[in-house]
Amino acid sequence: MEAVSITCWTPTAEAPLPAELAERLPPEARRWIETLRENPPQAPLAHPFDTATGPLLLLALPYPSDPPLLVVALDLRTIFPETDTFFRTLVQSLRAVLWEADARTFRFTYVSPQAEELLGYPVHRWLEEPDFWTAHIHPEDRDRAVAYCRETTDRGEDHDFTYRMICADGRVVWVRDIVTVVPDEQGRPHRLRGLLLDITEEQETRRELEVFRQRYQDLISNNPIATGVYCRGQVVYANPAMARLFGAERPEDLLGKTATDLIHPSNLEAALENARKVVERREPVSYGRGRIQRLDGRSAIVDFRGVPITWEGARAVLFFMWDVSEQLRTARRLAEREAQYQALFENAPAPMYVRRDRQFLLVNPAFVRLTGYTAEELTAPGFDAMRLIAPQSIPVVQERLARRRQGLPVPPRYELWIRRKDGKEILVEAISINIRWEGEPAVLGFFRDLSAQHEAETYLQQARRQAEEASQLKSRFLELMTHEIRTPISTILGYADLLRDELADRIPPELLEFIDVIRESGRRLLGTLSDVLDLSLLETQRRRLETEAVNLNELARRLETDFAPMARAKGLRWETEVPEQPVRVVADEEALHRALANIVHNAVKFTESGTVQLRVGQHGGEGWIQVRDTGPGMDPAFARTGLFEPFRQESEGTNRHHEGAGLGMTVARRFVEAMRGRIEVDTAPGRGTTVTVHLPLLEAQPSPTASALHPEAPDLRRLQQRLRAHHPRILIVEDNPENARFLELALQDVAEVTVAADATRALEAIDAHLLENRRFDLILLDLNLPGDFNGQALLHEIRRRPAYHHVPVVAQTAYAEPFRPEDFLAEGFDGFLIKPIDRLTLYRELDRLLTRQPTPS
């Protein structure tokens, strides 16, 4: 028996082949061995080769060496036929199908026994069926695999490719086909020899790895945190977030960049030390902060992490970065702002505190000085904030806390009596604002010491009471004196008239002139007394004026009758101009006559020559009556400042040219303004004086009102009809039951009325209507509501609801002063009514607001 030639070795980069095989092995065998050396197999592999000295079978076996590979070369010349049994045993032991086929038809001429294990078909079918190979390739891979094998075979090139085959049980297996082309004597492809390896598990593993690789690739690519790999001193991977961080257009622009390119010089050495720590010592950097250098030259502060990985067989750093520049700037600004707020809080002159429930969390020095406690005492866990509340203010605080717990509105400002540590009680104005403190609700509070103000107000109230008492005493004195003087004057004037009539033809003319002087002086004194009395009644608001329709045409004729003879007696010309249609205004006729009589009397008295003219007209919703004279005129400055002051005349003292108390124009103005009118004066020295009285115009002529609750007038009936046709929904907010009942009775025939006694009930009614998709058309709102929630605060709360941005709200008040119309409008009201309110005035205001054009949003 001849010896079998077997050569074994472990290929290395320095000695890939034994000397005895170096000249014998063809190039394809050398490439096969080199490939296995770089990628050692996990299972035995075999590959036959034709050499110049005969066939050779190479076996690649896993082996515990470096590299982990043992190559065995079997010289088939020494095996066949003598060692056929050995060869077959060897082939059958391989975990692969060894085959041989015709190079032209691809028909198998030999397959090893493992073929049946691979596909489940017996060996004889592989050999007997001419197209067995092509028929059992997966349909999706067939054309590609056959075409590739044909092209490489025709070129005489060995080939290695993968495809899928169909098993007898229908399973699909992945195979790797390693093919050697054996030429004939002319060098043309003659036979194919190869190994068919089952790589299904390997392909499944590879597919799963590819899925995982793609998944992680997607995660890293779409990760908002800048991610990169640093290997061999340069960036070898960067995701889009990394490109954005460094100002690169694409991640590829960062590849090949070194630490010197990307790290700010001030942090370069620290960055390199971190890289060495990760790469050489394989220690992760869990957290760091440094400055990077962007491609555009700007720098940024980043936080980073680094972990050791292997990248293409080399040690590398997987690093993560995120820009914290803006975060640091924001933190710096917040710290500065917090310091500013802390300084403001600590140095504020107003006492301030932060409180949660009944526990003080923070107090400033001013609060400490006000209360007499130390900051430590006030903020101690056991200190109850209610200890500062004086007994008389405890109900106020309890009510506010209850309303806050119920979610009801609580006015921010209120007055409070507090008790200091020494027992002294102090009145303060408190302001509370809801805030969040350390993530939870709290209250920021301010105190303003009202002690001095309270003492001053108490003093002023006492002084006011004394002044009012003195004024009342003065008014009573004036009334008493006027009554006591009026009676004897009436007797004097009566006897003077009797004497004039009885003695007209019996005594000399000069004695009759004495009687006329007595009569004229008595009348002047009586007029002065009447002015004094009217002024006193107007000042104490005891002169009640009636609301009625006044015909200015008729009033002008009456004034002409009273004063034209007096003017003509002085040689003056009298002119009266009235329009054809009567001009009717809303006024008290007697009061208006008194006011105009004073004005006309002054015009006649102060005019020495020329004309006194009386004119009537109307314009812009007002009626007017005008008195014009050609007298000496006045200084316009005096007309603005002194004309309407009591007991003032332009010429006084020894320069006084005319008699009189200086009350006529004062009384006239008070009467006109009490009737919601106004007086205009146009004058200048040497060109006379023009006084014009304006009063609200009456559209139709009503009869005088019979009472405040039941006026009977055509104008009232017309307004009732208009409101009844509209039938608005009206909310009345009034805490006085009698006033509320009056308004309800006055409106119930023309509107759908809802009454609320305070702000809380008003808001409940408004919100209930909104839940039903309804709203009130108008709200009558009393300013002086009970509790801390007054009319102005309720108005602001109502306006917060979008549906009530433009709903008319009318203020009601019993005080005409110090409020002015513009004050109400500035507060957000659409109109106002001064109590007592009569139905005609009420209906006119409602008609004005409900029939106006809506205000654009």
QUIJORA-V542431 format. One record per residue. SS is DSSP state (H for helix, E for strand, L for the rest). OMEGA is omega in whole degrees, -180 to 180 (999 if undefined). BURIAL is # if it has 16 or more other ideal C-beta (glycine too) atoms within 10 Angstrom, else .. Layout:
ss:omega:burial
SS:OMEGA:BURIAL
SS:OMEGA:BURIAL
This chain:
ss:omega:burial
L:-179:.
L:179:.
L:178:.
L:-179:.
L:179:.
E:178:.
E:179:#
E:176:.
E:174:#
L:-176:.
L:174:#
L:180:.
L:-178:.
L:-179:.
L:-177:.
L:-175:#
L:171:#
L:-177:.
H:-176:.
H:-180:.
H:-174:#
H:-178:.
L:-173:.
L:-172:#
L:176:#
L:-178:.
H:-178:.
H:177:.
H:177:#
H:-180:#
H:-179:.
H:-180:#
H:-180:#
H:179:.
H:180:.
H:178:#
H:-180:#
H:-179:.
L:-177:.
L:-179:#
L:176:.
L:-180:.
L:-180:.
L:176:.
E:178:#
E:179:#
E:177:#
E:177:#
E:172:#
E:179:#
E:-179:#
L:-178:.
L:179:.
E:-177:.
E:-179:#
E:177:#
E:177:#
E:176:#
E:176:#
E:-175:#
E:173:#
E:-173:.
L:-178:.
L:178:.
L:178:.
L:1:.
L:-176:.
L:-174:.
E:173:#
E:180:#
E:179:#
E:178:#
E:180:#
E:177:#
E:-175:#
H:178:#
H:-177:.
H:-177:.
L:-178:#
L:-11:.
L:-170:.
L:-177:.
L:-178:#
H:-179:.
H:178:.
H:-178:.
H:-179:#
H:178:.
H:-180:.
H:-179:#
H:-178:#
H:-180:.
H:179:.
L:176:#
L:-180:.
L:178:#
E:175:#
E:-175:#
E:173:#
E:-176:#
E:177:#
E:-177:.
L:-178:#
L:-175:.
L:-176:.
L:177:#
L:-179:#
E:173:#
E:176:.
E:170:.
E:179:#
L:-176:#
L:-179:.
H:-179:#
H:-179:#
H:178:#
H:-177:.
H:-174:#
H:-180:#
L:178:.
L:178:#
L:-175:.
H:-175:#
H:178:.
H:177:#
H:-174:#
H:-173:#
H:-177:.
L:-174:.
L:-176:.
L:-178:.
H:-177:#
H:-177:#
H:-177:#
H:-175:.
L:170:#
E:180:#
L:-176:.
H:-177:.
H:-178:.
H:-168:#
H:-175:#
H:-179:.
H:-176:.
H:-178:#
H:-178:.
H:-180:.
H:-179:.
H:-180:#
H:-178:.
H:-178:.
H:178:#
H:-179:#
H:179:.
L:-180:.
L:-177:.
L:171:.
L:-178:#
E:-177:#
E:-176:.
E:-179:.
E:178:.
E:-179:#
E:177:#
E:-178:#
E:178:#
L:180:.
L:179:.
L:177:.
L:179:.
L:177:.
E:177:.
E:174:#
E:178:#
E:172:#
E:-176:#
E:179:#
E:-168:#
E:173:#
E:179:#
E:179:#
E:-177:#
E:174:.
L:-176:.
L:179:.
L:179:.
L:179:.
L:180:.
E:-176:#
E:179:.
E:175:#
E:175:#
E:-178:#
E:174:#
E:179:#
E:-174:#
E:175:#
E:-179:#
L:-178:#
H:-180:#
H:179:.
H:179:.
H:178:#
H:178:.
H:180:.
H:179:.
H:178:.
H:178:.
H:179:.
H:177:.
H:179:.
H:-180:.
H:180:.
H:180:.
H:179:.
H:177:.
H:178:.
H:-180:.
H:-178:.
H:-178:#
H:-177:.
L:-180:.
L:178:.
L:178:.
L:180:#
E:-176:#
E:179:#
E:177:#
E:180:#
E:-175:#
E:179:#
L:174:.
L:179:.
E:178:.
E:180:#
E:175:#
E:176:#
E:177:#
L:-178:#
H:179:#
H:177:#
H:178:#
H:180:#
H:-178:.
H:-177:#
L:176:#
L:178:#
L:178:#
L:-178:.
L:176:.
H:-178:#
H:-179:.
H:-179:.
H:-177:#
L:-178:.
L:179:.
L:179:#
L:178:.
H:179:#
H:-180:.
H:-167:.
H:-178:#
E:178:#
L:-178:.
H:-178:.
H:-178:.
H:-173:#
H:-177:#
H:179:.
H:180:.
H:179:#
H:178:.
H:177:.
H:179:#
H:178:#
H:179:.
H:-178:#
H:-174:#
H:-172:#
H:-177:.
H:179:.
L:178:.
L:180:.
L:171:.
E:-174:#
E:-179:.
E:175:.
E:179:#
E:-179:.
E:-178:#
E:179:#
E:179:#
E:-180:#
L:-179:.
L:180:.
L:178:.
L:179:.
L:180:.
E:179:.
E:176:#
E:-179:#
E:165:#
E:-176:.
E:172:#
E:177:#
E:179:#
E:-180:.
E:174:#
E:173:#
E:-178:.
E:-179:.
L:176:.
L:-179:.
E:177:.
E:-176:.
E:178:#
E:168:#
E:-174:#
E:-180:#
E:179:#
E:172:#
E:-175:.
E:178:#
L:-177:#
H:-179:.
H:177:.
H:179:.
H:178:.
H:179:.
H:179:.
H:179:.
H:178:.
H:179:.
H:179:.
H:178:.
H:-180:.
H:178:.
H:178:.
H:178:.
H:179:.
H:179:.
H:179:.
H:178:.
H:-178:.
H:-176:#
H:-174:.
H:-179:.
L:178:.
L:-179:.
L:175:.
E:-177:#
E:179:#
E:170:#
E:-174:#
E:171:#
E:-174:.
L:-178:.
L:-179:.
E:175:#
E:178:#
E:-177:.
E:177:#
E:179:#
L:-177:#
H:179:.
H:178:#
H:177:#
H:-180:#
H:-178:.
H:-173:#
H:-179:#
L:176:.
L:173:#
L:178:.
H:179:.
H:179:.
H:-176:#
H:-176:#
H:178:#
L:-177:.
L:-177:.
L:-177:.
L:180:#
L:-178:.
H:180:#
H:177:.
H:180:.
H:-174:#
E:176:#
L:-175:#
H:-176:.
H:-180:.
H:-180:#
H:178:.
H:180:.
H:-179:#
H:-180:#
H:178:.
H:179:.
H:178:#
H:179:.
H:179:.
H:179:#
H:179:.
H:180:.
L:180:.
L:-180:.
L:-180:.
L:180:#
L:179:#
L:-177:#
L:-177:.
E:176:.
E:178:#
E:-170:.
E:172:#
E:177:#
E:-180:#
E:179:#
L:178:.
L:180:.
L:177:.
L:-180:.
L:-180:.
E:-176:.
E:175:#
E:180:#
E:167:#
E:-177:.
E:175:#
E:180:#
E:-179:#
E:178:.
E:179:.
E:170:.
E:-178:.
E:-178:.
L:174:.
L:-178:.
E:-179:.
E:177:.
E:-179:#
E:171:#
E:-175:#
E:177:#
E:172:#
E:171:#
E:-176:#
E:-179:#
L:-175:#
H:-179:.
H:179:.
H:180:.
H:178:.
H:179:.
H:-180:.
H:178:.
H:178:.
H:-179:.
H:178:.
H:177:.
H:179:.
H:180:.
H:178:.
H:179:.
H:179:.
H:179:.
H:177:.
H:178:.
H:179:.
H:178:.
H:178:.
H:178:.
H:-178:.
H:179:#
H:179:.
H:-180:.
H:179:#
H:-179:#
H:-179:.
H:179:.
H:180:#
H:-177:.
H:-180:.
H:-177:.
H:-177:.
H:179:.
H:178:.
H:178:.
H:179:.
H:-179:.
H:-179:#
H:179:#
H:179:.
H:178:.
H:177:#
H:180:.
H:178:.
H:-179:#
H:-178:.
H:-174:.
H:-174:.
L:-175:.
L:-176:.
L:-173:.
L:-177:.
L:-178:.
L:-179:.
H:-178:.
H:176:.
H:176:.
H:178:#
H:177:.
H:179:.
H:180:#
H:177:.
H:178:.
H:-179:#
H:-178:#
H:179:.
H:178:.
H:179:#
H:179:.
H:178:.
H:179:#
H:177:#
H:179:#
H:178:#
H:179:#
H:178:#
H:180:#
H:-179:#
H:180:#
H:-179:#
H:179:#
H:-180:#
H:179:#
H:-180:#
H:-180:.
L:177:.
L:176:.
L:176:.
L:-177:#
L:180:.
L:179:#
L:177:.
L:-178:#
E:177:#
E:-179:#
E:178:#
E:-177:#
H:177:#
H:-179:#
H:-180:.
H:178:#
H:178:#
H:179:#
H:177:.
H:177:#
H:179:#
H:-176:.
H:-168:.
H:180:#
H:178:#
H:180:.
H:179:.
H:-178:#
H:178:.
H:177:.
L:-180:.
L:-180:.
L:176:#
E:-180:.
E:178:#
E:176:.
E:179:.
E:177:.
L:179:#
L:180:.
L:179:.
L:-180:.
L:176:.
L:-177:#
E:179:#
E:177:#
E:-176:#
E:169:#
L:-169:#
H:-178:#
H:178:.
H:179:#
H:178:#
H:179:#
H:-179:#
H:-178:#
H:179:#
H:177:#
H:-179:#
H:-179:#
H:-180:#
H:178:#
H:-179:#
H:-180:#
H:-175:#
H:-174:#
H:-179:#
L:-179:#
L:180:.
L:178:.
L:-168:.
E:166:#
E:-174:#
E:179:#
E:-177:#
E:180:#
E:177:#
E:179:.
E:-180:#
E:172:.
L:177:.
L:179:.
E:168:#
E:-179:#
E:174:#
E:-170:#
E:176:#
E:-178:#
E:178:#
E:179:#
L:-178:#
L:-174:#
L:-178:#
L:-177:#
L:171:#
L:-179:.
H:179:.
H:177:.
H:180:#
H:-179:#
H:-170:.
H:-172:.
L:-173:#
L:-174:#
L:176:#
L:-178:.
L:172:.
L:178:.
L:170:#
L:-179:#
L:177:#
L:-176:.
L:179:.
H:-178:.
H:179:.
H:-176:.
L:-176:.
L:-175:.
L:178:.
L:176:.
L:-177:#
L:-178:#
L:-179:#
L:-172:#
H:-178:#
H:177:#
H:179:#
H:-180:#
H:-179:#
H:180:#
H:178:#
H:-176:#
H:-179:#
H:177:.
H:177:#
L:179:#
L:176:#
L:180:#
E:-180:.
E:175:#
E:-180:.
E:176:#
E:-175:.
E:174:#
L:-180:.
L:176:.
L:-180:.
L:173:.
L:-176:#
E:175:#
E:179:#
E:-179:#
E:178:#
E:179:#
E:179:#
E:180:#
E:-178:.
E:176:#
L:-176:#
L:177:.
L:-175:.
L:177:.
L:171:#
L:178:.
L:-177:.
L:179:#
L:178:.
L:-180:.
L:-175:#
L:-176:.
L:176:.
L:177:#
L:-177:.
L:177:#
H:-179:.
H:178:#
H:-180:#
H:178:.
H:179:.
H:177:#
H:-180:.
H:-180:.
H:180:.
H:180:#
H:178:.
H:179:.
H:-180:.
L:-176:.
L:169:#
E:-174:.
E:175:#
E:177:#
E:177:#
E:-172:#
L:-178:#
L:179:.
L:-175:#
H:-178:.
H:178:.
H:179:#
H:-180:#
H:178:.
H:-179:#
H:180:#
H:178:#
H:-178:.
H:-173:#
H:-170:#
L:179:.
L:-174:.
L:-174:#
L:171:#
E:-167:.
E:171:#
E:-177:#
E:176:#
E:-175:#
L:179:#
L:-175:#
H:-178:#
H:-180:#
H:178:.
H:180:#
H:177:#
H:179:.
H:180:#
H:-178:#
H:177:.
H:177:.
H:-180:#
H:177:.
H:177:.
L:179:.
L:177:.
L:176:.
L:176:.
L:179:#
L:-179:#
E:-180:#
E:172:#
E:-168:#
E:176:#
E:-178:#
L:-172:#
L:-180:.
L:-178:#
L:177:.
L:-177:#
L:-175:#
L:-175:#
L:-176:#
H:180:#
H:179:#
H:178:#
H:178:#
H:-179:#
H:179:.
H:178:#
H:-177:#
H:177:.
L:179:.
L:-175:.
H:-177:.
H:-176:.
H:179:#
L:-173:.
L:175:.
L:-179:#
E:176:#
E:-175:#
E:179:#
E:172:#
E:177:#
E:177:#
L:-177:.
L:176:.
L:177:.
L:7:.
L:-176:.
L:172:.
L:-180:.
H:-178:.
H:177:.
H:179:.
H:-179:#
H:179:.
H:178:.
H:180:#
L:176:.
L:179:#
L:179:#
E:178:#
E:178:#
E:179:#
E:177:.
L:-1:.
L:-175:.
L:173:#
L:-174:#
H:-178:#
H:178:#
H:179:#
H:-178:#
H:180:#
H:-179:#
H:179:#
H:180:#
H:180:#
H:-175:.
H:-176:#
H:180:#
L:-180:.
L:176:.
L:179:.
L:179:.
L:179:.
L:178:.
L:999:.
